[in-house]
Amino acid sequence: LEDAKVEASFKATIVGYRITMLLKQLNTEFVEHYEKDFDKLNELLDARYCRLTNADEVRLKKRIEEIFEVKGFLKYYQIVGAAIPDKKVLSERLKQAVKNSAEKKYHGDEKDLNVIPEIELQAQELVHSKPSILKYWDEKKQVLDKEKDEAFWKKLCIERFMWIRERVNHSFDKWEPKDFAELSDHNRIFGPSKTDDPQRHYSDKTFKDPYFSEVKKHKSFHEYSDKMTWLELFAKLDFEEFLDVFPAMDNFKYLYDYMHAVKDKIKCLFLKMQYKRKLKSGYYYYMVILTNMTGVESLIISDTENRFGSAYKYLVKGFNNFNENGGSLKKLFLHQVYTSYGSFGMYRILKNFPDLEAIQTHNSNLNDETCKAFGKILSDNKRIKELDLSNTVYYDQMAKEIADGLMRAKALEVLKLTNNTALYNGISPMLYNLAFSPKIKFIDLSNCNIGSNANVCEALYKLLKISGSMEHLVMNNCGQLTGLTQDFFIALGENKTLVSLHIDTTTRYTADFAGKLGKACAMNSKKKGSLNALSCKGGFDANTLNNFVKSMYISEQDHEYWYGDQVTANK
């Protein structure tokens, strides 16, 4: 037992002991080895550009390896050249050290050693331990110090947030406040990933064609301006981190002071739904936030803890106040929200946004009422430009409610339905109705059940045949697309506006599909269409690629077969 105590005591401060041993070894290997002739040592280092000789490096490496093998005091004393006490003396020294610490309270009273501070105190200490906008805000005068000093706020962002500091100091790209704000939202929703690595981003940009990845990011509404300032970035990140811990503080003065300082500086707010914890007023604070933050134009509601139902009535009141106080929300993003928990439905919330331009959901679960509400908003609101229901659970019958709204959504430019495997026939009425939309430019159906669905494939044909505005059609990983008839490829060949077609797949194209695709691309070029990008990752093997290329050699007879009279073509 005594041996175990000695070993534990040594390991508790092992870093300090290792530093002492390293200093001793450095002194032995260099100062004493060169007989304390520092001029000789300096000449050697100058001549070798501060690099040691191979022999010196080998000796030093051996000594460092010895240091890492030391597990107790006896070997430690031997290396540093001190007198080696026996185990009994060493044990008595440790006991006396513990006694001295207890008597003089070097480490506090024993009863306080393992006490965890109250959660309120932890939250307050966390808020006060970091640079915050409140330190520069005069609540009485309602004035922010250094408001115009962009260099100061950039420095504060770098000091406060390590992930910003890393990219400012080590990234190949020039990061602006807008880029950091987008990355913060992305990481809160999707979590950090290796693709965020600056080196990887630089390599992809330098050695790969970024066109297709950029196309898939297409959006009509942008949450952040290119002119976003460092002050606005700091205000957003600081306030959102404060909201993360506010339920543990139960101090509304802090909340009001923060809102007064940042309310005109935050355009996109990430609002995390979380348990009320120490708040005696429950979820009332959500109403307070929405009532006061009228400068917000884009709102992300994230409900990873399933608190939407508990906070619903306060959200409704808050959004009513938001509208009455002059707020103008342009985009609503529902992240992991189960809308069925809203006892009186989503329309009570959505009706407060007459200026809404974009709706987005991710990992959310929509009920019938919500889909009807979306359909009504799409129908009544003439400003909606973007609808993104990716990674969202809803079914065919619900989708028809949304499709009815799309029929009248004349301003819609972007529709994204990726990863909606629960949909089968619900996609086709959406596409039918958008075929007549005057402004639709971008549709993404990746990872949906399209391949052999005759109704959806016919709707895609009519979309290309009728639409006079479609620019990008993304259908990655939708199966073999065997349901696409020749009419689809004929429509593709004569479409004037389509710029890119994305049909990446994990299964090889058939020879027939590859041939029709090649002919359609050639026809589009002949008829002066706009198609200039085709993504077919994983679709071709040597034979089908050869078939694709051969099919691009078209004749006037081929053109007559597709777009003229077949009787004439046969002559």
Sequence and secondary structure as in RCSB ss.txt:
>XXXX:A:sequence
LEDAKVEASFKATIVGYRITMLLKQLNTEFVEHYEKDFDKLNELLDARYCRLTNADEVRLKKRIEEIFEVKGFLK
YYQIVGAAIPDKKVLSERLKQAVKNSAEKKYHGDEKDLNVIPEIELQAQELVHSKPSILKYWDEKKQVLDKEKDE
AFWKKLCIERFMWIRERVNHSFDKWEPKDFAELSDHNRIFGPSKTDDPQRHYSDKTFKDPYFSEVKKHKSFHEYS
DKMTWLELFAKLDFEEFLDVFPAMDNFKYLYDYMHAVKDKIKCLFLKMQYKRKLKSGYYYYMVILTNMTGVESLI
ISDTENRFGSAYKYLVKGFNNFNENGGSLKKLFLHQVYTSYGSFGMYRILKNFPDLEAIQTHNSNLNDETCKAFG
KILSDNKRIKELDLSNTVYYDQMAKEIADGLMRAKALEVLKLTNNTALYNGISPMLYNLAFSPKIKFIDLSNCNI
GSNANVCEALYKLLKISGSMEHLVMNNCGQLTGLTQDFFIALGENKTLVSLHIDTTTRYTADFAGKLGKACAMNS
KKKGSLNALSCKGGFDANTLNNFVKSMYISEQDHEYWYGDQVTANK
>XXXX:A:secstr
 HHHHHHHHHHHTHHHHHHHHHHHHHIIIIIITTTT HHHHHHHHHHTTT   HHHHHHHHHHHHHHHT  SHHH
HHHHHT     HHHHHHHHHHHHHHHHHHTTT  GGGTT    HHHHHHHHHHTS  GGGGEETTTTEETTTT H
HHHHHHHHHH HHHHHHHHH SS   HHHHHHHHHHHHHH   GGG HHHHHHHHHHS  HHHHHHT  S  SS 
TT  HHHHHHHHHHHHHHHHGGGT  HHHHHHHHHHHTTT SEEEEE    TT TTTTHHHHHHHHH TT  EEE
EE TTS HHHHHHHHHHHHHHHHHTT    EEEEES BGGGSTT SHHHHTT TT  EEEEES B  HHHHHHHH
HHHHH TT  EEE TT B  HHHHHHHHHHHTT TT  EEE TT TT SSSHHHHHHHHTT SS  EEE TTSS 
TT HHHHHHHHHHHHH SS  EEE TTS   TT  HHHHHHHHH SS  EEE   SS   HHHHHHHHHHHHHHH
HTT    EEE TTT  HHHHHHHHHHT   HHHHHHHHS HHHHH 
